[in-house]
Amino acid sequence: MLRILLVEDDALLASSVRYLIEDNPRYRVVATAEDCESALTAAQIHDPHLALLDLHLANGSSGFSVAVRLQDLDVPCLFVTGKAPSFPMPDLALGCLLKPFTAEDVHRALALAEDKLRGRESLTGRLPRNLQLYEDSEPLAPQEPGFIPSRPSLRTRFGHWLSARHA
């Protein structure tokens, strides 16, 4: 199970993203934070595998500074923002998922991030159109045998089917 720290200052959006993440039983949000200090505290207490990090946070915090501080704690980040940085920053994050996104976008982004963290070659067909992965020349962890690719849950697939029927 991938333990995730969610750093988002909009409480309603954080709640929605948490729901989307935990729709897949392979992922669990261990804590949410709204600024730099609460993110660092949560990371020290919960030891997450990954942080989903908004770039514009409460109390004047910047997601970039949080990423730097989380990197010191060996917590890799995936930026989740409405406006992507103008250039890739592989030293700070695995990539960037642009808002708005669907549950499927979140699950694919997490599957790809997990593959990268575990040093596995990704079996996922295509990237979500709103996901940019920052390339890194070496894997972040040793290869892990026995990878089984994830699929969207029945609830997610049913939700997509319903929305397509009503469109």
TIKE-611557 format. One record per residue: x, y, z of N, C-alpha, C in turn. Coordinates in steps of 0.1 Angstrom, whole numbers, plus 2048, in hexadecimal, padded with zeros to 3 digits. Example, Ala and Ser with C-alpha at 12.3 -4.5 7.8 and 13.67 -1.06 7.14 Angstrom:
% TIKE-611557
8847C784E87B7D384E8847DF84E 8807EA8478897F584788180084F 
This chain:
% TIKE-611557
8087F480080080080080980C800 8058167F780D8227F680782C800 80F83180A80B83B81380D84980E 80385180E80385E807801869811 80987481080688081780088A80D 7F58908107EE8998077F08A780C 7F68AF8057F98BD8097F18C6800 7E68CB8057DC8D47FE7D58DD808 7D58EA8057CF8F380E7C08F580D 7BA8F18027AC8F18007A58E5806 79F8E681279A8DA8197908D2811 7878D880977D8D18017858C97F6 78E8CF7F07968C87E579E8BD7EC 7A48BF7F77AC8B57FE7A38A9801 7978AB80678E8A180978A8997FC 7888A07F178489A7E578F8917DF 79C8977E07A788F7DB7AA8837E3 7A88857F07AA8797F97A086E7F5 7948717F378A8687EF78E8617E2 7938697D87978637CB7A38597CD 7AC85D7D67B88557D87B48487DF 7AC8497E97A983D7F179E8347EB 7998397DF7908307D77978247D2 7A58257D27AD8197CE7B38147DB 7B18077DF7B68027EC7C58017EC 7CC8037E17DB8037E17E08107E7 7D881A7E97DD8277ED7D682C7FA 7DD8328037D783780F7DD845812 7D584E8157D985B81A7DB85A829 7E885C82D7EB85B83B7EA868842 7EA87383B7E88808417E688B836 7DF89683A7DE8A18327E48AD839 7E98B78317EF8C38367EC8CE82E 7EC8DA8337E98E682B7F48F0829 7FF8EE83080B8F782F8188EF831 8238F78318308F08328328EA840 82F8F184A8318EB8588298DF85A 81C8DF8578138D38598188C8850 81C8CB8448218C083B82E8B9841 8378C18468438BB84C8408B3858 8378B88618338B186D82C8A4869 8238A486081C89885B82688E855 83089384D83988A847842883852 84688A85C84E88486784687A86F 83987C87183187387982D867871 82986986482285E85C82C857852 83785C85084185684783B852839 83585B83282E85782583885381A 83384B81183B84780583C8537FB 83185B7FA8308657F08278707F6 82A87D7F18228887F481C88E7E7 80F8907E88088977DD8078A57E2 80E8AE7DA8118BB7DF80C8C67D6 8028CF7DB7FE8DA7D48098E57D4 80A8ED7CA8158F77CA8129047D1 8059077D38019137D97FA90F7E6 8009127F27FB90D7FE7F7919808 7F19158137ED91F81D7F9925824 7F693082B80093783380D93B82B 80B93E81F816942817820938813 81D92B81582692081282691D803 83191A7FE8339167F08359077EF 82F9007E68318F27E483F8EF7E1 8468F87DA8548F57D785D8F47E4 85A8FD7ED8628FD7FA85E8F0802 8528EC80184D8E08088548D4802 8558D47F585B8C97EE86A8C77F2 8718D37F387F8D27F78808CC805 8788D180E8788CC81C8748BD81D 86A8B98158668AB8158718A280F 8788A88058838A080088E89D80A 8908A78148998A481F895899828 88889682888288B83088087E827 88687F81B88587381287687080E 86E87A80C86087980885F87F7FA 85E8767EF85D87C7E284F8827E0 84E88B7D78428937D483D8927C6 8308937C58298957B88218A17B9 8258AB7B181D8B87B180F8B67AC 8068BC7B37F88BC7AE7F38CB7AF 7F18D17A37EF8DF7A27E78E3796 7E28EF7977DA8F478C7E28FA781 7EF8FE7847F890377A8058FC77C 80A8F57718168EE7728228F8772 82D8F47788398FB77783D8FC768 8449067648489087568538FF751 85A8F875A8648EF7568648E3760 8698D775C8698CC7658738CE771 86F8C877C8788C978887A8BB78E 8818B37878838A578D88A8A479A 8918AF79E8988AF7AB88E8B17B6 8828B77B38788BA7BD86C8B07BD 8688AB7B185C8A37B085D8987A5 85588E7A685488479C84D889790 84489379283D8987878328A278B 8298A578281E8AE7858118AA77F 8078A97887F98A67847F18B3784 7EC8B77797E48C37787D68C177C 7D18CB7837C28CC7867BB8D277A 7AF8CF7777A78C477E7AB8B6778 7A78AC7807AB89F77C79F895781 79F88977B79587F77E79B875788 79386D78D7988627967A285978E 79F8567817A884E7797B5855778 7B68627767C286A7757CA868781 7C486978D7CB86879A7D085A79B 7C88507987CD84279A7D983F790 7D88447847E384177B7F084977F 7EE8557847F985D789800856795 7F885179E7FD84A7A980483D7A5 7FE83579C80482979781282C791 81283678981F83978282983E78D 82584679682E84B7A183383F7A9 82A8367AC82E82A7B48388217AC 83582079F83F81879784D81F797 84D82C7968598337968608327A3 8598337AE85F8327BC8658247BE 85E81A7B986280C7BB86C8077B1 86F8107A787980C79D874802793 8678027918607F978885E80077B 85E7F877085A7FD76384B7FE763 84680975F83780B75F831803754 8267FC75881E7F574F8117FD74A 80F80875080481174D80581573E 7FA8147377FA8177287FE825725 7F682F7297F883D7257F7846731 7FE8517317FE85B73C7F086273B 7EB8667467E08707467E587C73F 7DC8837377E088E72F7E589A738 7E089A7457E48A574E7EF8A1758 7F789675480289275D80F893755 81889A75B82689B75682F894760 83688A75B84088476484E88A761 85588D76C86389276A86C886769 87488575F87D87A75D88987B767 88D86F76C89886E7748A086276F 8AD86376F8B58587688B684B770 8B584C77D8B683F7858AA83D78D 8A683179089A82E79889D8337A7 8928367AE89383B7BB8948307C5 8918237C28918187CB89480B7C2 8998017C989C7F47C188F7EF7BB 8917E77B08867E17A987F7D77B2 8717D77B18697CE7B98627C47B0 8657B77B285E7AD7AA8507AB7AE 8487A67A583A7A27A78307AE7A6 8337B879E82A7C379C81E7BF795 8127C379A8057C17948007CF791 7FD7D27857F87E07827EA7E2788 7E77EF78B7DA7F27917D07F5786 7C37F378A7B87F77817AF800789 7A880978279E811789794808790 78F80C79C7868047A377880379C 7707FA7A07637F979A75B80679C 75C80C7A87558197AA75A8247A0 76782479E76C82E79576782C786 76881F78276481C77475581E773 74D81B77D73E81E77C73C82C77C 743834784741843783744849776 74F84476F752849762748845758 74283875973883475072B83C752 72883F75E71C84776171D85575B 72985B75D72B86975872B869749 73085F74273085E73472285D72E 71985573670B853731703860733 70786873C6FF87573F704880737 70F87F73071588A72970F88C71C 
